[in-house]
């Protein structure tokens, strides 16, 4: 189950048409995967989803239910993927914005090593 609903993702992207639903779904899955990868843990939409994964033995180490900060970070990553559809940008000055996705995710990151 997706952590962020497609209608929420489309609202964030300000997309009202259905012709890009498949593309947005792909970017949304990639954004959720990127967030989980950064956190070094599995994230779930609901407590019931996490409980089912724990019972099935697929939850991994230190799973968690996504909170609003994680959902917001996923939306920021999604916005980046949707707006920047190529590996390069020509003719634009680019700077990372403060308070970005990693800032929202950092407090929930685990397994940083020594």
N, C-alpha and C positions, 0 to 999 in steps of 0.2 A: 504494500500500500504506500502511496506517495505521501511524503511528509507535508508537502504544500499542495493544495488542490489546484487543478488546472485553471479553474475560474479565478482563483486568487493570483496565480502567476500571470494570467492574461490581464487582470486588472492592474497589476504592478507594471506590466509592459505597455499598458494603455492600448491593448489590442482588443477590438470588438468583433472582428471577423473570425470565421472558423477555418479559413483556408490554410492557416499556419499552425493549427493545433498539433499536428504530428511533429513539426519542427520544434515547437515550444515544449512538447512532451519530452523530446529527445534532450533538449537543453536542460530541462528541469531535472531529468534523471541524472544528467552529467553534473549539475550543480549540487544535487544531493549527495552524489558519490564523492565529489570534491570536498564537500564539508565533512563527510564521514572520514575520508582519508586524512584530512588535516587534523581531525580530532583523535585519530587512532582508535576509534570505537564505532560500534554500530549505533545508529540512531533510529528511533521508531516514532511513528505518528501518534500512537496512543499507548497507554499502559497495557491494554489488552493485546496489542500487536507484540509488544516486548515480552509479555508473559508467555505468549504462544511460542515465540522464538526461543525463549529460555527452556520451555518444556520440550521443544523439538531438538534442543542442543545446537541451535544455529545462531545464537545471540552473540557469540564471541565474548571477549573479556570486557568487563565494565560497560555494558550497554546502557543506553539512556533514552528517555522520552524527550523528543524535541520540545524546547521551550520557545518563547517568542524571539529571543535573541538568535537562536539557531535558525528559526524560520526566516527572520529578517536577513541573516547572512546568506541563506540559500537564495533568497530573492535578489540580493545584490550580485551574487555570482551569476544567476540567471540573466539579469539585466546586462551584465558584461558580455556574456556569451551571445545574447540576442543582438546587441548593438555592434559588436565587433566580430563579424562573421568570417574574417580572414586572419591570417597570422601576422600580417603587416598593416600598418596605417601609413598612408602617404599624405603629406601636406598638412599634418596636424601636430600640435604640441600636446603631449599626453603626460599627465601626472596622476599618481595614485592619490585618491582622496583620503584624508584622515577619517578615522572612525569607519573603516571599511569592514569587509566580511571577516578578515582575520582578527580584527579587534573584537568583534562580537563573539567569535568562536573561541578565542584564546583561553578564557577562564574555564572552559569545559574540556580542554585538551588533556590527554593522559599519555603515559608511556614515553616521556621525553628522554629517558636514559640518564646517564651520569655525565 
